[in-house]
Each structure stands twice: as structure tokens, then as C-alpha cells.
Amino acid sequence: MATTNDLKNGMVLNLDGQLWGVVWFQHHKPGKGGAVVRTKLKNVLSGKVVDKTFNADVKVDVATVDKREMTYLYNDGESFVFMDATTYEQLPISAETVGDAAHFMLENQNATVAVHEGVPLYVELPASVELTIEYTEPGLQGDRSTGGTKPARLETGYEIAVPLFITTGEKVKVDTRSGDYLGRV
């Protein structure tokens, strides 16, 4: 058990028998009345997002989530297969559960998989990853680092915006949370 004052992004709550992940939260003190905590909760299994307001200091049930370091092996067409580094057990995870992390995953890359009672909840990647630019339009003479951006396709097939001076084949650092270009490697 925890209170609503202890909420953090990524925390999983057990509300009325369903698992809800905290996507966003904000403590709010209106001019009149007690403080409240506004949250945006995402149902772990269905993906449904709801806004819920709790009174401050209300007890909420925190679900026990086992976070394990796993290695991404391959995509078999309908699910992503991960292997536990300690037990060598393979765990297929649906594309809906993997979500946006699929845009930045390469085979044999490590990721943190959250599991609750044997059911995978979500896949967490490091804050940034290094990927190779598979294709981007060539830059023109006069392109500078302070200029605009152009689209570039990563080796995973995902497109991001990069500065004009980046060329095909370069390794770049990408933020896995927002998909933003962070710099050359």
C-alpha cells in the first residue's frame, strides 16, 4: 500500500482488481478545499487511458511488478520473443505490449520487461540507444548544424528528424521516450 502522494510515472496500481499504469500525475491545491492528485492512468491489459482524481494522502494498492533484464531475440510476425538472461526462458510478448519500444529495438539488445503474475506488462528500454541511419536524403552544400531537419530512416525502419548534415550510414543516438535525435555517436 502507498498513498497518492507517493505516485510516480510508470508505477502500476491495482484498482478494483484491474492493473493501471500511471502515465502522468500532478499534485493540485485548489484555492478552496483539500489538495488532490490528478492522474492519467492506462489500463495495462486493454490500453484504455482514463483521467482519475484522487484526494491527497489516500491509500492506493500498488501491484507487485517483477522487472527482469531480458534480451530481445526476434520478431516472429505476431509477437516479440525475449529471453531471460538468468534462466534462458523465452517469453513471447505481443506487439501491443511492446508498444513504441519496437521502433528502437535491435536483435540481441537488452531491455527491462515488467511481469505481473506471469503476464508481461510493458517493455522498458534505456533512455537512449545508438542506431545506424539506413537512409536519408543527401545534404546540400551550405547545410549547417544550426539549420533545419530532414527525415531519416533508422535500421529498425522507424523515421526520425535529423539535422541536415547527417548522412546515410552514420550512427546516431536516439531518445527512446520521444524519438528525438540526440547527436552523433
N, C-alpha and C positions, 0 to 999 in steps of 0.2 A: 504494500500500500504506500502511496505517496500523496502529496497534496497537489492542488493545481498550481501552486507557486513553484513546484519543482519541475514543471513541464519543460521539455526540450524538444527541438526538432528531431524527428527520427524515432522518438520514444513510442512504444506500442502499448496501447491501453486496452483493457478488457472491459468494455461497456455493454451491459445486458447480454453477455455471452458471445459478443462479436469482437473481433480484433480491429482496432482503429489505430492507424499511424498518425502521429502529429506532423502535419505538413508545415503549419505556421501557427504561431501563438503570439498574443500581445496582452500584457497587463494593462488594464484601463481603470482609471479612477475618475468616474464622472463627478461633476460638481456636487451632486446630491446623492446620498446613498453610499453603499459599500463598494469596495473595489471588485472588479470582475476580471476574468481571464477569457478573452475571445480566442477561439481556436478554429483552425480549418483542419478537419480530420478526414483521412482517406481510409476507406474500408480496405483492409489488407487483401481479402479474397476477391471482392467484386470490383474494386477500384472506384467505387462511388465516393464522391467528395461532398462533405456537408460542413456547414458552419455551426458551431456549438459554443454557447457561452456558459461558463461555469462561474459560480461565486468564488471569490478568493478563499484559499485555505480549505476547500472542500476535498475530502479524501477520494482518490480515484484508484482503481485497481490496475497496477502495471503488470502486463503479461511478461512471463519469463521467456526471453528470446535468446536462443543459443547462437552466437555469432562464430562461425567457423571459417578459417582460412582455407580456400579451395582453389584448385587450378581449373581454368576453363579448357576443356579438351576440344570439343567440336560442336557444330550445329547439325542435327540430323534431319532438318527440314521442318520439324514441328516443335522441337524443344532444344534447349542448350544443355549440353552434358558437362557437368562439373565433377571433379574428383577430389575427395577429401585427402589432404596431404598426409594425414597420420594413419588412417585406416584403409586407404586406397579404394574406398567405396565410391561407386559412381552414382551421381544424383542427377536425373533429368529435370530441368526446370523450364516451365513454359515461357514463351516469348512475352506474354503479358506480365509475368512476374519479373522478368529481367528488365523490361521497360527500356528506357533511354540508354541504359548502360551498354546495350547491344551495339550502339554506334561507336563505341570506343574499345571494344574487346577484341583481342587477337588470341589465336590459339596458344596454349601454354602460358597464359597470363594469369597471375594470381588475383583473386577477388575475395571479398568477405561476403559470405552467404548467411543470411539470418534465417534460422529454422525454429519453428514453434511446434512442439509435439509432432515432429516428423514432417511437417508441411513447410516448404520453403516460402518465405515471406517476401524477401527482396534481395537484390544483389547490390553490393556497395563496392565501388571502385576507388582507387586512390584519388586524391584531389586533382591530380593532373597525370596525363600519360603522354608518352612520346610516340608519335606515329609518323609515317612517311607520306608525303604528298604523292598520290598516284597520278593526278593530272591537274594542271591549271594552265590557263592561257599564259603565253609568254609575256613578260613585262616589256614595256616600251622604253626607249631612251628618255631619260629625264624623270623616271619614276623614283621617288624618294621615300624614305621611311615615314615621313610626316604626311604623305598623300593619302589617297583613299584606299579602298579594299577591293578585292576581286574574289569570286568563288573558287574554291579548290576542293577536289575530291580526295579524301583520305584513303589509305589502303583498306579500310573497313567498308568503304563505299559511301560513307557519310560526307556531306558537304558542309564546309565551314567558310567563313570570310577570313582572308589573309591579306596582309599588306601587298602592294603591287610588286615589290622586289622579290617575293618568294617564287621559286621555280619548281618544276616537276622533279621529284626525286629527293627533295630536301626533307630532313627530319625536323618536325616542329613539336612543340609542347602545347597540349590542348587541355583546357579546363573541362573535367568530366561532368561537372554540375551544370554549367551553362553552355558548353560547346564553343567557348571563345578561344581564339588564338592567343597564346601566352608568350611565344617567342621561338626563335630557332634553337636547335639543340647543338 
